[in-house]
Amino acid sequence: MKLAFIGAGVMGEAIIAGVLDKAVVSPADIAACDISAGRRDHLAKTYGVRVAAEPAAVSSQSDIVMLAVKPQEFPAAGRALNSNLNGKQTVMSIMAGVPIDAIRSALKHEAIVRAIPNTPAQIGEGMTVWTATEAVPDSARESVRTVLSVLGQEIYVADERYIDMATAVSSSGPAYVFLVIEALIDAAVHIGLRRETAVPMVLQTVLGSARYALETGKHPAELRNQVTSPGGTTTEGLMELEEAGVRAAFLHAVEAAYEKAKTLGGQK
């Protein structure tokens, strides 16, 4: 499997690092282009991959062409790629908000994968949701799944509309979690804990809770009830959260992010 990266920013580099670390491919199988000479030098020196300034210089011999540019950079990248793709190649986009129809129209290409990863992918703990057009063969789908698995967990969805939903949940989700972590830390400091004590306390609590939910497979409500004793401290805390409308706030946040994702994708 040969990979070409059109754009090699944070997420592009995360994929390069992951596929090399897991020995999915060798450095000789990867080519990357980026408009920044500094990025090209960094990738070449750090990973030993072939680099170039123009998409056409890296795309022609690749099985999967990864679109990892910023959405606003795609029109120029698309024009540069337009005549350098063949029918056997699969184009995989990790651009936020750019729908498959826009990619198909710009590239005049049918075999397209659209994937939305999240930031924990940079440490192999991400969640990527992806879909593919009918023109992507089974062999290419398996290659895509192998590439995405180096970022953490991956979920295939049959309908592209779920990608915008994933954008609002798993892609934006780390920001919601970080806000909760920040709020818990500040609350701990407010009641008298030192910040250097509160930070690891909260981080391990969040990490352990997520792992416990994964390991047990139990519904979150059941796990919450395990912690909530009648008339206890947790009950008092949860009552305050419910009074503050935390559930509704998360619902509104996800709805707002979903509507924005559709707007960015030109669906409104």
C-alpha positions as CSV (number, residue, x, y, z in Angstrom):
1,M,0.0,0.0,0.0
2,K,1.3,3.4,-1.0
3,L,0.1,6.6,0.6
4,A,0.2,10.2,-0.6
5,F,-0.6,13.1,1.7
6,I,-1.9,16.3,0.3
7,G,-1.2,18.5,3.2
8,A,0.7,17.3,6.2
9,G,-0.3,19.2,9.3
10,V,-1.1,17.9,12.7
11,M,-3.5,15.1,11.7
12,G,-1.7,14.2,8.5
13,E,1.5,13.8,10.6
14,A,-0.4,11.7,13.2
15,I,-1.4,9.3,10.4
16,I,2.1,9.2,9.0
17,A,3.6,8.5,12.5
18,G,0.9,5.9,13.2
19,V,1.3,3.8,10.1
20,L,5.1,3.8,10.4
21,D,5.0,3.0,14.1
22,K,2.6,0.0,13.5
23,A,4.7,-1.0,10.4
24,V,1.6,-0.8,8.2
25,V,3.9,0.7,5.5
26,S,7.5,1.7,5.2
27,P,8.8,5.3,4.7
28,A,9.4,4.5,1.1
29,D,5.7,3.9,0.7
30,I,4.8,7.4,1.8
31,A,4.9,10.7,-0.1
32,A,3.7,14.0,1.3
33,C,3.3,17.5,-0.1
34,D,2.9,20.7,1.9
35,I,3.1,24.3,1.0
36,S,5.4,24.9,4.0
37,A,9.0,24.2,3.4
38,G,9.5,23.9,7.1
39,R,6.9,21.1,7.3
40,R,8.4,19.3,4.4
41,D,11.9,19.4,6.0
42,H,10.4,18.2,9.3
43,L,8.6,15.2,7.7
44,A,11.6,14.2,5.7
45,K,14.0,14.4,8.6
46,T,11.7,12.9,11.2
47,Y,10.1,10.0,9.2
48,G,12.3,9.6,6.1
49,V,9.3,10.0,3.7
50,R,9.5,11.6,0.3
51,V,8.3,15.2,0.2
52,A,7.3,17.7,-2.5
53,A,5.8,21.1,-2.8
54,E,3.1,20.2,-5.3
55,P,0.3,17.5,-5.1
56,A,1.0,16.2,-8.6
57,A,4.6,15.2,-7.5
58,V,3.3,12.8,-4.9
59,S,-0.1,11.5,-6.0
60,S,0.4,9.6,-9.2
61,Q,1.9,6.4,-7.8
62,S,-0.2,6.1,-4.7
63,D,-3.0,3.7,-3.8
64,I,-4.6,6.1,-1.3
65,V,-4.4,9.9,-1.8
66,M,-5.1,11.6,1.6
67,L,-6.7,15.0,1.5
68,A,-5.4,16.6,4.7
69,V,-5.4,20.2,3.8
70,K,-7.6,22.9,5.4
71,P,-11.0,23.2,3.8
72,Q,-10.2,26.6,2.5
73,E,-7.1,25.2,0.8
74,F,-9.0,22.5,-1.0
75,P,-10.0,24.4,-4.2
76,A,-6.3,25.0,-5.1
77,A,-5.3,21.5,-4.1
78,G,-8.2,20.1,-6.1
79,R,-7.2,21.9,-9.2
80,A,-3.6,20.6,-8.8
81,L,-4.9,17.0,-8.4
82,N,-7.6,17.0,-11.0
83,S,-5.6,15.5,-13.9
84,N,-3.3,13.4,-11.8
85,L,-5.6,10.7,-10.5
86,N,-6.5,7.4,-12.0
87,G,-9.5,5.1,-11.6
88,K,-7.6,2.6,-9.3
89,Q,-6.8,5.2,-6.7
90,T,-8.9,6.0,-3.6
91,V,-9.1,9.6,-2.4
92,M,-9.6,9.8,1.4
93,S,-10.5,13.2,2.9
94,I,-10.2,14.1,6.5
95,M,-11.2,17.7,5.8
96,A,-14.0,19.0,8.1
97,G,-17.2,20.2,6.4
98,V,-16.3,19.3,2.8
99,P,-18.9,16.9,1.5
100,I,-18.2,14.0,-0.9
101,D,-20.1,15.7,-3.8
102,A,-17.8,18.7,-3.6
103,I,-14.7,16.5,-3.7
104,R,-16.2,14.4,-6.5
105,S,-17.0,17.5,-8.5
106,A,-13.5,19.1,-8.0
107,L,-11.5,16.0,-8.7
108,K,-13.7,14.3,-11.3
109,H,-13.1,11.1,-9.3
110,E,-15.6,8.6,-8.0
111,A,-13.7,6.5,-5.4
112,I,-13.9,8.7,-2.3
113,V,-13.7,8.1,1.4
114,R,-14.7,10.8,3.8
115,A,-13.4,10.4,7.4
116,I,-13.7,12.6,10.5
117,P,-11.1,11.9,13.2
118,N,-10.6,13.7,16.5
119,T,-7.6,15.1,18.3
120,P,-6.9,12.1,20.6
121,A,-5.9,10.3,17.3
122,Q,-2.5,12.0,17.8
123,I,-1.8,9.5,20.6
124,G,-3.6,6.6,19.1
125,E,-6.7,7.0,21.2
126,G,-8.9,8.7,18.7
127,M,-12.3,7.9,17.3
128,T,-12.7,8.2,13.5
129,V,-16.1,7.9,11.7
130,W,-15.9,7.3,8.0
131,T,-17.9,6.5,4.9
132,A,-17.1,5.6,1.3
133,T,-18.7,5.8,-2.1
134,E,-19.8,2.7,-4.0
135,A,-16.8,3.1,-6.3
136,V,-14.4,2.3,-3.4
137,P,-13.7,-1.5,-3.7
138,D,-13.6,-3.8,-0.8
139,S,-9.8,-4.1,-0.9
140,A,-9.5,-0.3,-0.7
141,R,-12.0,-0.2,2.2
142,E,-9.8,-2.7,4.1
143,S,-6.7,-0.6,3.5
144,V,-8.6,2.5,4.7
145,R,-9.7,0.6,7.8
146,T,-6.1,-0.4,8.5
147,V,-4.8,3.2,8.1
148,L,-7.5,4.6,10.4
149,S,-7.0,1.9,13.0
150,V,-3.6,3.4,13.9
151,L,-5.4,6.5,15.1
152,G,-7.5,4.5,17.6
153,Q,-11.1,3.2,17.1
154,E,-12.9,3.5,13.8
155,I,-16.6,3.2,12.8
156,Y,-17.9,2.9,9.3
157,V,-21.3,4.4,8.5
158,A,-23.2,3.8,5.3
159,D,-24.7,7.3,4.9
160,E,-22.6,10.5,4.7
161,R,-25.1,12.4,6.9
162,Y,-23.7,10.5,9.9
163,I,-20.4,12.2,9.3
164,D,-21.8,15.6,10.2
165,M,-23.3,14.0,13.3
166,A,-20.0,12.6,14.2
167,T,-18.4,16.0,13.7
168,A,-20.7,17.3,16.4
169,V,-20.2,14.4,18.8
170,S,-16.8,12.7,18.5
171,S,-14.9,15.3,16.6
172,S,-16.0,18.3,18.7
173,G,-16.5,16.0,21.7
174,P,-12.9,16.3,23.1
175,A,-13.5,20.1,23.6
176,Y,-16.7,19.3,25.6
177,V,-14.8,16.9,27.8
178,F,-11.9,19.3,28.3
179,L,-14.4,21.9,29.4
180,V,-15.8,19.5,31.9
181,I,-12.3,18.6,33.1
182,E,-11.4,22.3,33.5
183,A,-14.6,23.0,35.4
184,L,-14.0,20.0,37.8
185,I,-10.5,21.2,38.4
186,D,-11.6,24.8,39.1
187,A,-14.4,23.5,41.4
188,A,-11.8,21.4,43.3
189,V,-9.6,24.4,43.8
190,H,-12.6,26.5,44.9
191,I,-13.3,24.1,47.8
192,G,-9.7,24.2,48.9
193,L,-7.7,21.6,47.0
194,R,-4.3,22.7,45.6
195,R,-4.3,22.8,41.8
196,E,-1.4,20.4,41.6
197,T,-3.5,17.9,43.5
198,A,-6.7,18.6,41.7
199,V,-5.3,18.2,38.2
200,P,-4.2,14.5,38.4
201,M,-7.2,13.7,40.6
202,V,-9.7,14.9,38.0
203,L,-7.8,13.5,35.0
204,Q,-7.5,10.0,36.5
205,T,-11.2,10.2,37.5
206,V,-12.3,11.0,34.0
207,L,-9.9,8.4,32.4
208,G,-10.8,5.7,34.9
209,S,-14.5,6.3,34.4
210,A,-14.3,6.0,30.7
211,R,-12.2,2.9,30.9
212,Y,-14.6,1.4,33.4
213,A,-17.6,2.1,31.2
214,L,-15.7,0.4,28.3
215,E,-14.7,-2.6,30.3
216,T,-18.1,-3.3,31.9
217,G,-20.2,-2.4,28.8
218,K,-22.9,-1.2,31.2
219,H,-25.3,1.6,30.5
220,P,-24.0,4.9,31.9
221,A,-27.1,5.3,34.0
222,E,-26.4,2.0,35.7
223,L,-22.8,3.0,36.4
224,R,-24.0,6.4,37.8
225,N,-26.4,4.6,40.1
226,Q,-23.5,2.5,41.5
227,V,-21.9,5.7,42.7
228,T,-25.0,7.4,43.9
229,S,-26.0,6.3,47.5
230,P,-29.4,7.4,48.8
231,G,-29.0,10.7,50.6
232,G,-25.3,10.8,50.0
233,T,-22.8,13.3,48.7
234,T,-23.0,12.3,45.1
235,T,-26.8,12.6,45.2
236,E,-26.4,16.2,46.3
237,G,-23.9,17.0,43.6
238,L,-26.0,15.4,40.8
239,M,-29.1,17.3,42.0
240,E,-27.2,20.5,41.4
241,L,-26.1,19.5,38.0
242,E,-29.6,18.5,37.0
243,E,-30.9,21.9,38.4
244,A,-28.3,23.7,36.3
245,G,-29.6,21.9,33.1
246,V,-26.4,20.1,32.3
247,R,-28.2,17.5,30.1
248,A,-30.0,20.1,28.1
249,A,-26.8,22.1,27.7
250,F,-25.0,19.2,26.2
251,L,-28.0,18.5,23.9
252,H,-28.0,22.1,22.7
253,A,-24.3,22.1,22.2
254,V,-24.3,19.0,20.0
255,E,-27.3,20.3,18.1
256,A,-25.6,23.6,17.5
257,A,-22.4,21.9,16.3
258,Y,-24.4,19.6,14.0
259,E,-26.2,22.5,12.4
260,K,-22.8,24.3,12.0
261,A,-21.3,21.2,10.4
262,K,-24.1,21.1,7.8
263,T,-23.6,24.8,7.1
264,L,-19.9,24.3,6.5
265,G,-20.7,21.4,4.2
266,G,-22.9,23.6,2.1
267,Q,-26.1,21.7,3.0
268,K,-27.9,24.9,4.0
